Amino acid sequence: MAASGIAVGINKGHIVTKRVLKAKPSNKIGVASQRNVFVKNIIREVAGFAPYERRLMELIKNSKDKRARKLCKSKLGTFLRAKKKIEELQGAIASSRRA
């Protein structure tokens, strides 16, 4: 809601124009660069999956998702990392089925 210039009410306040700020470099943190994505894909092709990742893939295939997330959390430390890894492995399973 825009300010009305009146001192009382829902839209109270002085009317001002919003400043357009330049994007900060700190906003780029965590965004994967093209080169990093390329290198990670090459490593994945050459090295394949870790033993725990293969076990997770088997659990996912057998529709034991909760068990897979629990195991993944114990290996990676946090539940968010576990969910991200499970999503990645589900994508790998789906792409291998397509091929």
N, C-alpha and C positions, 0 to 999 in steps of 0.2 A: 504494500500500500504506500502510495506517495504521500508526503507531508502536505498538509493543506495551508500551512502558514498561520493557523489559528492555535492559540495556546492551550486549548482544551479539546477533548474528544479523542476518538480512536486514531485519527490521522493527525494528531497535534504535532507541531514542530516547525522549525524554520525551513523554508524551501531551499534546497541546495542541489547542485549538479554533481553526479558521481564522477570521480576521477577515474580515468582509464589507466591502469597500471601495466607496466611492462611485465612479461612473464619472468619469474625468478628462476635462476639456475637450479635451485633446490627442488623445484617442481619436477625436474627430470629424473630425480633419484628413483631407482627401481625399475626404470624403463629399459628393456633389453635392446641393445644396439643390434644392427643387422649382422655385424661381424661376430658378436657373441652368439647369436642364434645359429649362425652358420657353423661355428666351431663346435658348439654343443651337439648339433645334428651329426657332424662328422664323427665325433667321439662316440655318440650313441650307436652309429652304424658299425664302427670298428670294435668297440668294447662290448656292445650288447647290454643286457640288463644285469644288475647285481643279483646274487642269490635271493636276497629278501624280496626284491622286486618281482622275481619269477614266482616266488611263493604267493605274493600278493595277487599277481595276475591269475593264478590258479584259484585262489579264494574268490576273486571277483567273478571268474567264469562259472564257478559253482554257486553263484548268487549268495555268498556269505559276506555281504558288504560290511555289516557291523563288525564282524570278526576281523576283516581286512583293515578297517579303519583303526581298530584297537591295536593290532599288530604294528601297523604303520606308525601310530602315535608313539608306541614304545621304542621304535627304531629311530624316529626323527625328533622326538622331544615335545613338539606342540601339536595340538589338534588341527590348527590351521595349516601347518606344513603337511600333515597327514592327508587332509582333505585335498590339498593341491596335488599331492603325489598320486592319490587315488584317481583324480580327474585325468591326470597325465597318462596313467597306465590304462584307464578305460579308453582314452583316445588311441593309444597304441594298439590295444586289442581290436578296436573297431577298424583301424586302418589295416591291420593284418588280415582281418576277415574280408575286407574289400579286395585285397590283392590276390 
